[in-house]
Amino acid sequence: MGVFRIFSEDWFQKNPLRVFSLVLIVVIASVVAVHAYWRLSSPQAGPRVSVTSLPLEFSMELNKAEFQPGENVTIKLSLKNIGNKTITLSWYEYYAYYDALMYFDFYIIDANGTLVYQWTKDHAALLAVLKRTLSPGEQLTSVYPWYQLNGYPNEAQVPAGTYTVRGSTRKVGLTVEDQTAAITLETPTITFIIK
């Protein structure tokens, strides 16, 4: 009963500064809690780079920039039609990984400039023509896992250090209004660290 008497209507009227302080503490604690919840529940975007060569934008994104040894490095490569006409892309060989088509390639390079890993050198190509048509605004995306292993045949864990990754479309035929050209686009590099 004594606790209820402390917070009677009379107490609120006689202690406006304490009431204000108490309300302020509750509001700040709520804001901090909501912010922490959103931050932990929403996926954190990693570094992203892109290169534009009309009518295409080729981009690469990592899931983050620092990794523990053996942790999966997720590399997302996307090729988007940013023009105003429908285009057709043709690869003369392509790759599959489980049930997904893998349109592109990427290279991992160590701090000494040595090629550590290349996705297409570690996987077998399917020797057939693959064609994809993209309307304006449409894109193709492939998501690659790299488990920090150097390529076949060694497949050993790479050491801790600083690395860069670069994405490549590989050689692809680009057709726009019956005009075809062979192109290769490469992204700028992204630097990441294995601790």
N, C-alpha and C positions, 0 to 999 in steps of 0.2 A: 504494500500500500504506500510505503514511503517513496518508492521509485516513481510511482504515478504522480505523487504530490510534487516532486521536483519539476516535472514537465507539465504542470497545469497551465491553463490559459494565462494566469497571472504571471507565471515565470517567463513565458514568451514575451509578454509586454514589458517586463522589468529588465530583460536581458537581450535587447535587440542585437548587440554586437556579437554575443555568443551564438545566437540563432543564425545570424548571417554567416559567421565562421563555420558553424556546423553544416549549413546548407552548401557553402562553398566547397568544403572538404568532400562532401558526398558527390557534388557535381564533378569535381576534378577527378575523383576516384572512378566515377562512372565513365568519363571520357577516356581516361587512360585504359580502363578495362576493355572498352569497345574497340579502341585503336589497336590494342594488343591482339584481340581476337581476330580482327580483320587482317592484320598483318600475318598472323600465323595460319589463317585459313585460306588466304588467297595465294595462289602460286606466284613466286617471285620470278619476274622476267629477268633473263640474263642479258649479256651483251648481244647487240645486233648490228650487222653491217649490210649494206646493199650496194649494188652497182646498177646503173641504168643505161641501156642501149635500146632506144626506141625501136620497136614497141614493147620491149621487155624490161622488167625489173627483176634482178636475181638477188635474193637475200639469204643470209645465214644468221642463225641465232643459236646461242648456247643456253642451257638451262641455268647456268651460273658461271662465275669466273674463278672460283677456287674449289678444289676437290681434294678429298682424302685419297691416299693410295688405294687403287683397286675399285674406286667408286665409278659408277657409270657416268660418262660424259655424253649428254644427249645433244646431238647436232641436228638442227632443223634447217633444211634447204628448201626454198620456194622460188618458183619462176612464175611471174605474173604478167598477164597481158595488160599493159597500161595504155595501149593504143585505142583507137576508135574503130578498128576493123577486126574481124575474126581472123585468127592465124592458125596454121597447122605446124606442129613440131614433129620431126621424124628422127628417131635414133636408129642406127643400123645394127646395134646390139643393145641389149638392156639387161638389167639385173633384177632378180627377185629375192626377197628376204622374208622367209616364212610366207605369208599370204600377201605381202605388199610389194608393189612395183617400186624399184629404187631407180629414179631417173638420173641422179647426179653422182658426183664423186666428191671426196674431200681428202685433204693431205694434212698430216700432223708433222710439224717440224720442231726440232728441239732448239735450245738456245744457241747451239753451235751451227745452226743452219742445215743440220742433217735431217733428211726425210726419215721419220720414224715409222710412219704408217700411211698407207693409201688404201681406201676402202675397196676400189675396183681390183687392186692387185691381190686382195685377200678373198675374193669371191669370184665364182665362175659366171661368165657372161652367157646369156641366151642369144644365139646368133640368129636373130630374126628382126625384121623391121617393126618398130613400135611407133605408131602415130597417135598423136593427141591433138584435138582441136580445142582452142580456147577462144571463147567470146570475150569481148572487152570486159575487163574486171575479173575474169576467172584466173585461177592459178593452179599449178601442180605443186604438191608438197611431199617431200620424203623426210622421214625422221630416222636418224641413224644412231644406234648405240655404239659407243666406243668404250671398251672395258680396260683401257690403259695398257693394252698389250701391243708389243710390236708385231708385225705381220708374220704370216706363215713363212718359213717352217718353224721359227723359234718360239713365237708366241710367249714371250716372257714379259713380266710386269716392267713397264718403263720406270726409271728412277724419278724421285721427286725433283721438281725444277719448274722452269718456265717454258711454256710451249706456245706455238701459234698454230692456228687452223685456218685453212683457206678452202672455200667451196668452189666447185667447177661444174658447169653444165655438161661437160664433155662435148664432143663434136656433135652438133645437132643441126638438122636441116630446118630452116625457118621459111615457111611459105606464106606470103601475103599477096592476095589478088593474083595468083598464078605466077608470081615471081619468087624463086627459091634461091636462098643463099645458105652456105654452110657457116655456122658461127660457133664460137666457144666463148662463154663468159666466165670470168673468175671474180669472186668476191674479194674485197680487201680482207686482210687477216684479222683475226681476233686473238689476243693474247690471253692465256689462262695459266693458272698455277696448280701444280700438284704438290701438296704440302708434305 
